[in-house]
Structure formats: structure tokens, C-alpha cells
């Protein structure tokens, strides 16, 4: 199990976008992100899970850069306003 956990942590993807909504009760954030070349994704709006305490003072309308990981279900692991 530990080997799989390490492999997952290596698949961090970096992106930028604009926060559209924050749902503290569900622990999710919706971001309209720019194209993500590493995933071959066009610009789109997606809802991501957040690590505990990941919301900080982020609000809708703010431009952010963020890191996420996962496959199929994605979790934001780091986020800063830009």
C-alpha cells in the first residue's frame, strides 16, 4: 500500500484559474481553469475536493494557481492567490 501512496503523490499537476464557488460544508471548490497541457485538457470549469484546511481565505472571483492530484476524482493539495 505504501508504494501506491508514494506513486500517487508523484502525480501532482499544476494549474491556474478563477475560483467560481467554494462549498465549505462539502469541502469542495469550483475553478474555471486555464488549459492544462500535462493532462491535455482544454480550459473548463471543474469541481475539486480540498485537503483539510485548504480553503483559507479564497473566495469566488479570485485568480489562483493550484496543485492537484488524483485520477477521476481530483483533490487540490495547494493553492495561492495570484
C-alpha angles and dihedrals in degrees: 000000000000092000090055091049091054092049092052092052090055092061097075115150123202122214146156131220149127122282110239101176141356122206108190092178092058095033093236138127128199115215131183095215131196119243111298109213094188090062095032088237124151120223109290144144117261138170115231132190116240131224111243109284091014097127099071108159097324114141137182112281096033121123112231143178113217146173124222138176139193139075120255091352114049129204125198107228100177135015136175132178117246 
